[in-house]
Amino acid sequence: MYTKNELMFPPHVIPQLRDQRGPEWQKLVDRVLGLEDDHPELLAFCLMMIRIDGCMECETDSYRAMRGCDNCAIQTLRRLKGGDRELLKQYKASLKEVEDFVSVNHRGNGGGRKAESRK
């Protein structure tokens, strides 16, 4: 009855989201697809999806959870008001938040990586 669910948006769902929006969204998905799991751009994408999907409020026995993370994310993107530019703004805000977190929490140990500057 239950599908395999994650606690929050899982990166393995990202390829299924590519064709759910327009060309700007597709470029973003293509960009994050090949990145390592700890790359700030991939983390920012997942953070953005966690927020727009409502993962923090999802209950394991809810209808949404029973359908699976992939179906939830696809449905959310289809119903989302606003265009790709609004999604890109949310992504950029999430990226800044991730980079700020990494810079504060990795000071002095040489760790942390910054995302390449992209338009």
The first five atom37 places (N, CA, C, CB, O) and aatype in JSON, in Angstrom:
{
  "aatype": [12, 18, 16, 11, 2, 6, 10, 12, 13, 14, 14, 8, 19, 9, 14, 5, 10, 1, 3, 5, 1, 7, 14, 6, 17, 5, 11, 10, 19, 3, 1, 19, 10, 7, 10, 6, 3, 3, 8, 14, 6, 10, 10, 0, 13, 4, 10, 12, 12, 9, 1, 9, 3, 7, 4, 12, 6, 4, 6, 16, 3, 15, 18, 1, 0, 12, 1, 7, 4, 3, 2, 4, 0, 9, 5, 16, 10, 1, 1, 10, 11, 7, 7, 3, 1, 6, 10, 10, 11, 5, 18, 11, 0, 15, 10, 11, 6, 19, 6, 3, 13, 19, 15, 19, 2, 8, 1, 7, 2, 7, 7, 7, 1, 11, 0, 6, 15, 1, 11],
  "atom_mask": [
    [1, 1, 1, 1, 1],
    [1, 1, 1, 1, 1],
    [1, 1, 1, 1, 1],
    [1, 1, 1, 1, 1],
    [1, 1, 1, 1, 1],
    [1, 1, 1, 1, 1],
    [1, 1, 1, 1, 1],
    [1, 1, 1, 1, 1],
    [1, 1, 1, 1, 1],
    [1, 1, 1, 1, 1],
    [1, 1, 1, 1, 1],
    [1, 1, 1, 1, 1],
    [1, 1, 1, 1, 1],
    [1, 1, 1, 1, 1],
    [1, 1, 1, 1, 1],
    [1, 1, 1, 1, 1],
    [1, 1, 1, 1, 1],
    [1, 1, 1, 1, 1],
    [1, 1, 1, 1, 1],
    [1, 1, 1, 1, 1],
    [1, 1, 1, 1, 1],
    [1, 1, 1, 0, 1],
    [1, 1, 1, 1, 1],
    [1, 1, 1, 1, 1],
    [1, 1, 1, 1, 1],
    [1, 1, 1, 1, 1],
    [1, 1, 1, 1, 1],
    [1, 1, 1, 1, 1],
    [1, 1, 1, 1, 1],
    [1, 1, 1, 1, 1],
    [1, 1, 1, 1, 1],
    [1, 1, 1, 1, 1],
    [1, 1, 1, 1, 1],
    [1, 1, 1, 0, 1],
    [1, 1, 1, 1, 1],
    [1, 1, 1, 1, 1],
    [1, 1, 1, 1, 1],
    [1, 1, 1, 1, 1],
    [1, 1, 1, 1, 1],
    [1, 1, 1, 1, 1],
    [1, 1, 1, 1, 1],
    [1, 1, 1, 1, 1],
    [1, 1, 1, 1, 1],
    [1, 1, 1, 1, 1],
    [1, 1, 1, 1, 1],
    [1, 1, 1, 1, 1],
    [1, 1, 1, 1, 1],
    [1, 1, 1, 1, 1],
    [1, 1, 1, 1, 1],
    [1, 1, 1, 1, 1],
    [1, 1, 1, 1, 1],
    [1, 1, 1, 1, 1],
    [1, 1, 1, 1, 1],
    [1, 1, 1, 0, 1],
    [1, 1, 1, 1, 1],
    [1, 1, 1, 1, 1],
    [1, 1, 1, 1, 1],
    [1, 1, 1, 1, 1],
    [1, 1, 1, 1, 1],
    [1, 1, 1, 1, 1],
    [1, 1, 1, 1, 1],
    [1, 1, 1, 1, 1],
    [1, 1, 1, 1, 1],
    [1, 1, 1, 1, 1],
    [1, 1, 1, 1, 1],
    [1, 1, 1, 1, 1],
    [1, 1, 1, 1, 1],
    [1, 1, 1, 0, 1],
    [1, 1, 1, 1, 1],
    [1, 1, 1, 1, 1],
    [1, 1, 1, 1, 1],
    [1, 1, 1, 1, 1],
    [1, 1, 1, 1, 1],
    [1, 1, 1, 1, 1],
    [1, 1, 1, 1, 1],
    [1, 1, 1, 1, 1],
    [1, 1, 1, 1, 1],
    [1, 1, 1, 1, 1],
    [1, 1, 1, 1, 1],
    [1, 1, 1, 1, 1],
    [1, 1, 1, 1, 1],
    [1, 1, 1, 0, 1],
    [1, 1, 1, 0, 1],
    [1, 1, 1, 1, 1],
    [1, 1, 1, 1, 1],
    [1, 1, 1, 1, 1],
    [1, 1, 1, 1, 1],
    [1, 1, 1, 1, 1],
    [1, 1, 1, 1, 1],
    [1, 1, 1, 1, 1],
    [1, 1, 1, 1, 1],
    [1, 1, 1, 1, 1],
    [1, 1, 1, 1, 1],
    [1, 1, 1, 1, 1],
    [1, 1, 1, 1, 1],
    [1, 1, 1, 1, 1],
    [1, 1, 1, 1, 1],
    [1, 1, 1, 1, 1],
    [1, 1, 1, 1, 1],
    [1, 1, 1, 1, 1],
    [1, 1, 1, 1, 1],
    [1, 1, 1, 1, 1],
    [1, 1, 1, 1, 1],
    [1, 1, 1, 1, 1],
    [1, 1, 1, 1, 1],
    [1, 1, 1, 1, 1],
    [1, 1, 1, 1, 1],
    [1, 1, 1, 0, 1],
    [1, 1, 1, 1, 1],
    [1, 1, 1, 0, 1],
    [1, 1, 1, 0, 1],
    [1, 1, 1, 0, 1],
    [1, 1, 1, 1, 1],
    [1, 1, 1, 1, 1],
    [1, 1, 1, 1, 1],
    [1, 1, 1, 1, 1],
    [1, 1, 1, 1, 1],
    [1, 1, 1, 1, 1],
    [1, 1, 1, 1, 1]
  ],
  "atom_positions": [
    [[0.81, -1.2, 0.0], [0.0, 0.0, 0.0], [0.86, 1.26, 0.0], [-0.93, 0.0, 1.2], [0.58, 2.2, -0.75]],
    [[1.9, 1.29, 0.83], [2.75, 2.47, 0.91], [3.87, 2.38, -0.11], [3.32, 2.63, 2.32], [4.47, 1.32, -0.3]],
    [[4.14, 3.49, -0.76], [5.28, 3.54, -1.66], [6.52, 3.79, -0.82], [5.11, 4.64, -2.75], [6.42, 4.08, 0.38]],
    [[7.67, 3.68, -1.44], [8.91, 3.98, -0.73], [9.01, 5.5, -0.58], [10.17, 3.39, -1.48], [9.16, 6.21, -1.57]],
    [[8.92, 5.97, 0.64], [8.93, 7.4, 0.89], [10.19, 7.85, 1.61], [7.72, 7.8, 1.71], [10.83, 7.07, 2.33]],
    [[10.54, 9.07, 1.39], [11.66, 9.71, 2.06], [11.09, 10.65, 3.11], [12.58, 10.47, 1.05], [9.9, 10.94, 3.12]],
    [[11.96, 11.13, 4.01], [11.5, 12.11, 5.0], [11.36, 13.5, 4.38], [12.47, 12.16, 6.18], [10.48, 14.27, 4.75]],
    [[12.24, 13.81, 3.43], [12.19, 15.08, 2.71], [12.5, 14.83, 1.25], [13.19, 16.12, 3.33], [12.87, 13.71, 0.87]],
    [[12.36, 15.85, 0.43], [12.54, 15.71, -1.01], [13.87, 15.01, -1.33], [12.49, 17.08, -1.69], [14.93, 15.5, -0.95]],
    [[13.81, 13.88, -2.04], [15.03, 13.14, -2.38], [15.59, 13.54, -3.75], [14.75, 11.64, -2.35], [14.83, 13.7, -4.7]],
    [[16.9, 13.7, -3.85], [17.51, 14.1, -5.13], [17.24, 13.14, -6.28], [18.98, 14.23, -4.95], [17.27, 13.55, -7.44]],
    [[16.98, 11.86, -5.99], [16.77, 10.92, -7.1], [15.48, 11.21, -7.87], [16.73, 9.49, -6.56], [15.26, 10.62, -8.93]],
    [[14.64, 12.09, -7.37], [13.39, 12.47, -8.05], [13.64, 13.56, -9.1], [12.34, 12.94, -7.03], [12.82, 13.75, -10.0]],
    [[14.74, 14.28, -8.99], [15.01, 15.45, -9.83], [14.85, 15.16, -11.33], [16.41, 15.96, -9.57], [14.21, 15.97, -12.01]],
    [[15.38, 14.07, -11.88], [15.23, 13.85, -13.33], [13.77, 13.82, -13.79], [15.89, 12.55, -13.72], [13.46, 14.23, -14.91]],
    [[12.88, 13.35, -12.94], [11.46, 13.27, -13.3], [10.8, 14.65, -13.37], [10.72, 12.39, -12.3], [9.71, 14.78, -13.91]],
    [[11.45, 15.66, -12.82], [10.87, 17.0, -12.78], [11.24, 17.85, -13.99], [11.31, 17.71, -11.52], [10.66, 18.91, -14.19]],
    [[12.18, 17.39, -14.78], [12.73, 18.21, -15.87], [11.66, 18.75, -16.82], [13.72, 17.4, -16.65], [11.7, 19.93, -17.16]],
    [[10.75, 17.93, -17.23], [9.78, 18.34, -18.25], [8.47, 18.87, -17.68], [9.49, 17.19, -19.16], [7.47, 18.96, -18.4]],
    [[8.46, 19.21, -16.4], [7.23, 19.69, -15.77], [7.01, 21.19, -15.92], [7.25, 19.34, -14.3], [5.92, 21.68, -15.66]],
    [[8.05, 21.92, -16.34], [7.95, 23.37, -16.5], [8.62, 23.76, -17.82], [8.61, 24.12, -15.3], [8.87, 22.92, -18.68]],
    [[8.9, 25.04, -17.96], [9.45, 25.57, -19.2], [10.96, 25.45, -19.32], [0.0, 0.0, 0.0], [11.61, 24.78, -18.51]],
    [[11.53, 26.13, -20.35], [12.95, 26.0, -20.66], [13.89, 26.48, -19.55], [13.24, 26.77, -21.9], [14.95, 25.88, -19.35]],
    [[13.53, 27.54, -18.83], [14.41, 28.01, -17.75], [14.5, 26.96, -16.64], [13.9, 29.35, -17.17], [15.57, 26.72, -16.08]],
    [[13.37, 26.36, -16.32], [13.33, 25.3, -15.31], [14.16, 24.1, -15.79], [11.87, 24.86, -15.03], [14.93, 23.52, -15.02]],
    [[14.01, 23.74, -17.06], [14.75, 22.6, -17.6], [16.26, 22.83, -17.52], [14.34, 22.35, -19.05], [17.01, 21.9, -17.22]],
    [[16.69, 24.07, -17.77], [18.12, 24.39, -17.66], [18.61, 24.21, -16.23], [18.39, 25.83, -18.13], [19.7, 23.69, -15.99]],
    [[17.79, 24.65, -15.27], [18.17, 24.5, -13.87], [18.28, 23.02, -13.5], [17.14, 25.2, -12.95], [19.25, 22.6, -12.87]],
    [[17.29, 22.24, -13.89], [17.31, 20.8, -13.59], [18.54, 20.15, -14.23], [16.01, 20.11, -14.1], [19.23, 19.37, -13.59]],
    [[18.81, 20.48, -15.49], [19.98, 19.92, -16.17], [21.27, 20.28, -15.42], [20.05, 20.43, -17.62], [22.18, 19.46, -15.32]],
    [[21.34, 21.5, -14.91], [22.54, 21.96, -14.21], [22.77, 21.18, -12.92], [22.43, 23.46, -13.9], [23.91, 20.81, -12.62]],
    [[21.73, 20.92, -12.15], [21.93, 20.26, -10.85], [22.01, 18.74, -10.95], [20.82, 20.65, -9.91], [22.47, 18.08, -10.02]],
    [[21.56, 18.18, -12.07], [21.51, 16.71, -12.19], [22.84, 16.01, -11.97], [21.0, 16.35, -13.54], [22.87, 14.98, -11.29]],
    [[23.91, 16.52, -12.51], [25.19, 15.82, -12.42], [26.04, 16.17, -11.21], [0.0, 0.0, 0.0], [27.18, 15.72, -11.1]],
    [[25.51, 16.97, -10.32], [26.31, 17.44, -9.18], [26.36, 16.4, -8.07], [25.74, 18.75, -8.65], [25.47, 15.56, -7.92]],
    [[27.43, 16.48, -7.28], [27.57, 15.6, -6.13], [26.52, 15.95, -5.08], [29.0, 15.7, -5.53], [26.01, 17.07, -5.05]],
    [[26.2, 14.98, -4.23], [25.15, 15.16, -3.23], [25.4, 16.31, -2.27], [24.99, 13.9, -2.44], [24.44, 16.88, -1.73]],
    [[26.66, 16.68, -2.04], [26.95, 17.76, -1.09], [27.22, 19.1, -1.77], [28.14, 17.37, -0.24], [27.66, 20.05, -1.12]],
    [[26.98, 19.19, -3.06], [27.22, 20.44, -3.79], [26.15, 21.47, -3.4], [27.21, 20.21, -5.33], [24.97, 21.14, -3.34]],
    [[26.56, 22.72, -3.13], [25.59, 23.74, -2.71], [24.42, 23.94, -3.67], [26.3, 25.05, -2.55], [23.3, 24.21, -3.23]],
    [[24.65, 23.81, -4.97], [23.55, 24.0, -5.92], [22.52, 22.88, -5.81], [24.09, 24.08, -7.34], [21.32, 23.13, -5.9]],
    [[22.98, 21.65, -5.63], [22.05, 20.54, -5.45], [21.31, 20.67, -4.12], [22.8, 19.19, -5.52], [20.1, 20.44, -4.05]],
    [[22.04, 21.03, -3.07], [21.39, 21.23, -1.76], [20.35, 22.34, -1.83], [22.45, 21.57, -0.69], [19.27, 22.22, -1.25]],
    [[20.67, 23.41, -2.55], [19.72, 24.53, -2.69], [18.48, 24.09, -3.45], [20.39, 25.72, -3.4], [17.36, 24.48, -3.1]],
    [[18.66, 23.3, -4.48], [17.51, 22.8, -5.25], [16.61, 21.97, -4.35], [17.99, 21.97, -6.47], [15.39, 22.14, -4.35]],
    [[17.22, 21.07, -3.58], [16.43, 20.22, -2.67], [15.74, 21.06, -1.6], [17.33, 19.17, -2.0], [14.58, 20.8, -1.27]],
    [[16.43, 22.05, -1.06], [15.82, 22.94, -0.06], [14.61, 23.66, -0.65], [16.84, 23.96, 0.45], [13.56, 23.75, -0.01]],
    [[14.75, 24.17, -1.87], [13.63, 24.83, -2.54], [12.46, 23.87, -2.7], [14.07, 25.39, -3.91], [11.31, 24.23, -2.43]],
    [[12.73, 22.66, -3.14], [11.66, 21.68, -3.35], [11.02, 21.27, -2.02], [12.21, 20.44, -4.07], [9.8, 21.07, -1.96]],
    [[11.81, 21.14, -0.97], [11.26, 20.82, 0.36], [10.26, 21.88, 0.77], [12.4, 20.72, 1.41], [9.2, 21.58, 1.32]],
    [[10.59, 23.12, 0.49], [9.7, 24.22, 0.88], [8.45, 24.28, 0.02], [10.44, 25.55, 0.78], [7.35, 24.41, 0.55]],
    [[8.59, 24.18, -1.3], [7.38, 24.31, -2.12], [6.51, 23.07, -2.06], [7.77, 24.6, -3.57], [5.29, 23.15, -2.24]],
    [[7.12, 21.9, -1.81], [6.33, 20.67, -1.69], [5.66, 20.54, -0.32], [7.22, 19.46, -1.93], [4.69, 19.8, -0.17]],
    [[6.17, 21.26, 0.67], [5.63, 21.15, 2.02], [6.08, 19.88, 2.73], [0.0, 0.0, 0.0], [5.32, 19.3, 3.51]],
    [[7.3, 19.45, 2.47], [7.81, 18.2, 3.06], [7.81, 18.22, 4.59], [9.21, 17.93, 2.56], [7.61, 17.18, 5.22]],
    [[8.04, 19.37, 5.18], [8.14, 19.44, 6.65], [6.8, 19.14, 7.32], [8.63, 20.81, 7.08], [6.77, 18.71, 8.47]],
    [[5.71, 19.35, 6.61], [4.38, 19.11, 7.17], [3.8, 17.76, 6.73], [3.43, 20.22, 6.77], [2.71, 17.38, 7.17]],
    [[4.5, 17.06, 5.88], [3.99, 15.8, 5.33], [4.01, 14.71, 6.4], [4.81, 15.36, 4.09], [5.01, 14.53, 7.09]],
    [[2.92, 14.01, 6.52], [2.81, 12.88, 7.46], [2.9, 11.58, 6.68], [1.47, 12.95, 8.27], [2.37, 11.48, 5.57]],
    [[3.56, 10.59, 7.23], [3.79, 9.34, 6.51], [2.5, 8.61, 6.14], [4.65, 8.43, 7.33], [2.49, 7.81, 5.2]],
    [[1.42, 8.87, 6.86], [0.17, 8.19, 6.54], [-0.8, 9.07, 5.75], [-0.5, 7.72, 7.81], [-1.97, 8.73, 5.6]],
    [[-0.31, 10.21, 5.27], [-1.17, 11.1, 4.48], [-1.31, 10.58, 3.05], [-0.61, 12.54, 4.48], [-0.48, 9.8, 2.57]],
    [[-2.36, 11.02, 2.38], [-2.58, 10.64, 0.99], [-1.38, 11.05, 0.14], [-3.88, 11.3, 0.44], [-0.93, 10.29, -0.72]],
    [[-0.88, 12.24, 0.39], [0.25, 12.76, -0.37], [1.47, 11.85, -0.21], [0.59, 14.2, 0.09], [2.13, 11.51, -1.2]],
    [[1.76, 11.45, 1.01], [2.91, 10.57, 1.25], [2.71, 9.19, 0.64], [3.17, 10.44, 2.75], [3.64, 8.59, 0.12]],
    [[1.49, 8.71, 0.7], [1.21, 7.38, 0.14], [1.42, 7.34, -1.37], [-0.22, 6.96, 0.48], [1.73, 6.3, -1.94]],
    [[1.24, 8.49, -2.02], [1.45, 8.54, -3.47], [2.93, 8.6, -3.82], [0.73, 9.76, -4.07], [3.32, 8.24, -4.93]],
    [[3.76, 9.03, -2.89], [5.21, 9.07, -3.11], [5.72, 10.47, -3.39], [0.0, 0.0, 0.0], [4.99, 11.35, -3.85]],
    [[6.99, 10.66, -3.11], [7.64, 11.97, -3.27], [7.65, 12.43, -4.72], [9.06, 11.92, -2.73], [7.48, 13.61, -5.01]],
    [[7.85, 11.5, -5.64], [7.9, 11.87, -7.05], [6.56, 12.44, -7.51], [8.3, 10.67, -7.91], [6.53, 13.48, -8.17]],
    [[5.48, 11.76, -7.19], [4.15, 12.25, -7.59], [3.8, 13.57, -6.91], [3.09, 11.21, -7.28], [3.19, 14.45, -7.52]],
    [[4.18, 13.7, -5.65], [3.91, 14.94, -4.92], [4.63, 16.12, -5.59], [4.36, 14.8, -3.44], [4.03, 17.17, -5.82]],
    [[5.92, 15.94, -5.89], [6.71, 17.01, -6.5], [6.18, 17.38, -7.88], [8.18, 16.6, -6.6], [6.09, 18.56, -8.22]],
    [[5.82, 16.39, -8.67], [5.28, 16.65, -10.01], [3.97, 17.43, -9.91], [5.06, 15.33, -10.78], [3.77, 18.41, -10.63]],
    [[3.09, 16.99, -9.04], [1.81, 17.67, -8.87], [2.0, 19.11, -8.37], [0.91, 16.89, -7.9], [1.32, 20.02, -8.83]],
    [[2.91, 19.29, -7.44], [3.18, 20.63, -6.91], [3.66, 21.55, -8.02], [4.22, 20.57, -5.78], [3.19, 22.68, -8.13]],
    [[4.59, 21.09, -8.84], [5.11, 21.92, -9.93], [4.03, 22.25, -10.96], [6.28, 21.22, -10.61], [4.02, 23.35, -11.5]],
    [[3.15, 21.32, -11.21], [2.07, 21.57, -12.18], [1.08, 22.6, -11.66], [1.34, 20.27, -12.51], [0.55, 23.4, -12.43]],
    [[0.84, 22.58, -10.36], [-0.16, 23.48, -9.77], [0.41, 24.83, -9.34], [-0.8, 22.82, -8.59], [-0.34, 25.76, -9.04]],
    [[1.72, 24.94, -9.32], [2.38, 26.13, -8.8], [2.03, 27.37, -9.61], [3.88, 25.92, -8.78], [2.13, 27.38, -10.83]],
    [[1.63, 28.4, -8.9], [1.35, 29.68, -9.55], [2.68, 30.38, -9.84], [0.42, 30.59, -8.65], [3.66, 30.18, -9.12]],
    [[2.7, 31.17, -10.87], [3.94, 31.86, -11.23], [4.72, 31.05, -12.25], [0.0, 0.0, 0.0], [4.46, 29.87, -12.46]],
    [[5.66, 31.71, -12.87], [6.43, 31.08, -13.93], [7.77, 30.56, -13.45], [0.0, 0.0, 0.0], [8.06, 30.52, -12.25]],
    [[8.56, 30.17, -14.41], [9.89, 29.65, -14.11], [10.76, 30.69, -13.42], [10.57, 29.19, -15.39], [11.58, 30.35, -12.56]],
    [[10.58, 31.94, -13.77], [11.4, 32.99, -13.14], [11.17, 33.05, -11.64], [11.1, 34.35, -13.76], [12.11, 33.28, -10.87]],
    [[9.93, 32.86, -11.22], [9.63, 32.84, -9.79], [10.32, 31.66, -9.12], [8.1, 32.78, -9.54], [10.87, 31.79, -8.02]],
    [[10.31, 30.52, -9.77], [11.01, 29.35, -9.24], [12.52, 29.6, -9.17], [10.72, 28.11, -10.1], [13.17, 29.22, -8.2]],
    [[13.06, 30.25, -10.18], [14.49, 30.56, -10.17], [14.84, 31.52, -9.05], [14.93, 31.14, -11.52], [15.91, 31.42, -8.46]],
    [[13.95, 32.47, -8.76], [14.17, 33.37, -7.62], [14.22, 32.58, -6.32], [13.06, 34.45, -7.55], [15.08, 32.81, -5.47]],
    [[13.29, 31.65, -6.17], [13.28, 30.82, -4.96], [14.54, 29.97, -4.88], [12.03, 29.91, -4.95], [15.11, 29.78, -3.8]],
    [[14.98, 29.46, -6.01], [16.21, 28.67, -6.04], [17.4, 29.52, -5.63], [16.44, 28.07, -7.45], [18.22, 29.09, -4.81]],
    [[17.51, 30.72, -6.18], [18.63, 31.6, -5.85], [18.63, 31.99, -4.38], [18.6, 32.86, -6.72], [19.69, 32.08, -3.76]],
    [[17.45, 32.21, -3.82], [17.35, 32.51, -2.38], [17.81, 31.3, -1.56], [15.9, 32.91, -2.0], [18.5, 31.46, -0.55]],
    [[17.42, 30.11, -1.98], [17.85, 28.9, -1.29], [19.36, 28.7, -1.41], [17.11, 27.67, -1.84], [20.01, 28.28, -0.45]],
    [[19.9, 29.0, -2.59], [21.34, 28.87, -2.8], [22.11, 29.82, -1.88], [21.7, 29.14, -4.26], [23.12, 29.44, -1.29]],
    [[21.64, 31.04, -1.77], [22.29, 32.0, -0.87], [22.24, 31.49, 0.57], [21.62, 33.39, -0.96], [23.22, 31.58, 1.3]],
    [[21.11, 30.96, 0.96], [20.96, 30.43, 2.32], [21.92, 29.26, 2.57], [19.5, 29.98, 2.55], [22.54, 29.19, 3.63]],
    [[22.04, 28.37, 1.61], [22.96, 27.23, 1.75], [24.4, 27.73, 1.83], [22.8, 26.25, 0.57], [25.16, 27.3, 2.69]],
    [[24.78, 28.65, 0.93], [26.15, 29.17, 0.93], [26.46, 29.91, 2.22], [26.36, 30.09, -0.26], [27.56, 29.78, 2.76]],
    [[25.5, 30.68, 2.72], [25.71, 31.38, 4.0], [25.91, 30.38, 5.13], [24.52, 32.3, 4.32], [26.79, 30.55, 5.98]],
    [[25.09, 29.34, 5.15], [25.2, 28.31, 6.18], [26.57, 27.63, 6.12], [24.08, 27.26, 6.03], [27.22, 27.44, 7.15]],
    [[26.99, 27.26, 4.93], [28.27, 26.58, 4.76], [29.42, 27.49, 5.19], [28.46, 26.14, 3.3], [30.34, 27.04, 5.87]],
    [[29.37, 28.76, 4.8], [30.48, 29.66, 5.14], [30.57, 29.88, 6.65], [30.31, 31.0, 4.42], [31.67, 29.99, 7.18]],
    [[29.45, 29.96, 7.33], [29.46, 30.16, 8.78], [29.9, 28.89, 9.51], [28.06, 30.59, 9.27], [30.63, 28.96, 10.49]],
    [[29.46, 27.75, 9.03], [29.72, 26.5, 9.73], [31.03, 25.82, 9.34], [28.6, 25.56, 9.49], [31.42, 24.84, 9.98]],
    [[31.7, 26.3, 8.32], [32.97, 25.69, 7.91], [34.13, 26.67, 8.01], [32.87, 25.16, 6.49], [35.2, 26.41, 7.44]],
    [[33.95, 27.77, 8.7], [35.04, 28.73, 8.87], [36.21, 28.09, 9.58], [34.56, 29.97, 9.65], [36.05, 27.33, 10.54]],
    [[37.4, 28.4, 9.09], [38.59, 27.97, 9.79], [39.03, 26.54, 9.51], [0.0, 0.0, 0.0], [40.15, 26.18, 9.86]],
    [[38.21, 25.73, 8.9], [38.65, 24.35, 8.64], [38.89, 24.1, 7.15], [37.61, 23.37, 9.16], [39.16, 22.97, 6.74]],
    [[38.79, 25.15, 6.35], [39.08, 25.02, 4.93], [38.02, 24.27, 4.15], [0.0, 0.0, 0.0], [38.17, 24.06, 2.94]],
    [[36.95, 23.86, 4.81], [35.91, 23.09, 4.14], [34.9, 23.99, 3.47], [0.0, 0.0, 0.0], [35.02, 25.22, 3.49]],
    [[33.94, 23.39, 2.91], [32.87, 24.14, 2.25], [33.26, 24.52, 0.85], [0.0, 0.0, 0.0], [34.42, 24.84, 0.57]],
    [[32.31, 24.47, -0.03], [32.58, 24.85, -1.4], [31.5, 25.82, -1.82], [32.63, 23.61, -2.36], [30.35, 25.72, -1.37]],
    [[31.85, 26.74, -2.64], [30.9, 27.73, -3.12], [30.48, 27.35, -4.53], [31.51, 29.17, -3.09], [31.29, 26.88, -5.33]],
    [[29.22, 27.55, -4.81], [28.72, 27.26, -6.15], [29.36, 28.22, -7.14], [27.18, 27.36, -6.2], [29.62, 29.38, -6.83]],
    [[29.6, 27.73, -8.34], [30.12, 28.61, -9.38], [29.09, 29.68, -9.68], [30.47, 27.81, -10.66], [27.88, 29.45, -9.59]],
    [[29.57, 30.84, -10.04], [28.65, 31.93, -10.38], [28.03, 31.64, -11.73], [29.39, 33.3, -10.39], [28.73, 31.51, -12.74]],
    [[26.7, 31.56, -11.75], [25.98, 31.3, -13.0], [24.82, 32.25, -13.1], [25.48, 29.83, -13.07], [24.26, 32.69, -12.1]],
    [[24.47, 32.56, -14.32], [23.33, 33.45, -14.55], [22.08, 32.66, -14.71], [23.55, 34.32, -15.77], [21.01, 33.23, -14.92]]
  ]
}
